[in-house]
Amino acid sequence: MSSTNASSATPKIDFKAIQQLMAPAMNQVDKQILQELNSDVVLINQIGFHIVNSGGKRLRPMLVALSACALGYEGKDHIILAAVIEFIHTATLLHDDVVDESDKRRGDDTANAIWGNAASVLVGDFLHSRSFEMMVSVSNMRVMDILSHATNAIAEGEVLQLLNINNPDTNELQYLEVIRRKTAKLFQASTQLGAVLANKGEDTEKALSAYGLHLGNAFQIMDDMLDYTADAEKLGKNLGDDLAEGKPTLPLIHAMATGTKEQADFIKKTIKEGNRTAHMDILSIIKSTGSLAYTAEFADKEAQKAIDALRDIVDNDYKLAMEQLALFSIQRSH
């Protein structure tokens, strides 16, 4: 399947089939998460359980297990590291929602909407520190190196995104740098960890690293497109949230670069003001300038790069699932 073409003509991917394949491993990951979440501080338990059980796809921890299994790893450390990845991701979500002043995530009230900003930030800090306790237990310096660099890159990405808020002069390269650090880096770390555990050599680690990076790029680019095209109920948040927060994402950046001066000025004004009420007018512009098609094609190319990175990995059901996940990242509706 390495020659799969990531295009709209590709048959729909059944994500549930991938989940079923990974169910034995992910059940162990869930048990590990619940065990590690346990604290004698009640509020930590409450907020931790609220976020971890909020209906996410568990995509990042699944990638740790998938990549390890695809390479024939037979140990248990992939379960611990999958839980580590989920804790890092969860901590990031807690901090994100505070920074973005979000009150909904996946259709439910955010932790900061229920318990307040201070509690959300502090529990996010707890999850970060607990994740480092867990990764130390694996006793592998390469694992520590990957995860420490990933968490640092994510923090840098958050700051870069903050600097770009309400800034209509943000260009495509700056946007791509933000998503590389903020989103793709954790995908990259997830798949790279599987390669490290399997101990298949530097070339294999580079291949799995490239797969995770491009998959993460595709996933985030599609996320930014869905803010304009998805069904709000399926998406689990209000459409136009990115617009309301003044985030210059790829559809807007492309439309400003290719539209008329009047269209570009309107988008710039909307980004500066963070004006959700302009959502339908903006949608009309990004459609007319071909910016939705451009964004979809960009995500498609990233998904294909992810699939291509697996070319030299021995074929098995887990590799096939990884290729299908790359396609799912650009086919999903939420």
Buried (B, 14 or more C-beta within 10 A) or exposed (E): EBEBEBEEEBEEBEBEEBBEBBEEBBEBBBEBBBEBBEBEEEEBBBBBEBBBEBEBBBBBBBBBBBBBBBBEBEEEBBBBBBBBBBBBBBBBBBBBBBBBEBBBBBBBBBBBBBBEBEBBBBBBEBBBEBBBEBBEEBEBEBBBEBBEEBBEBBBBBBEBBEEBBBBBEBEEEBBBBBBBBBBBBBBBBBBBBBBBBBEBEEEBBEBBBBBBBBBBBBBBBBBBBBBBBBEBEEBBBBBBBBBBBBBBBBBBBBBBEBBEEEBBEBBBEBBEBBBBEBBEEBBEBBBBBBBBEBBBBBBBBBBBBBBBBBEEBEEEEBBBBBBBBBBBBBBBEB
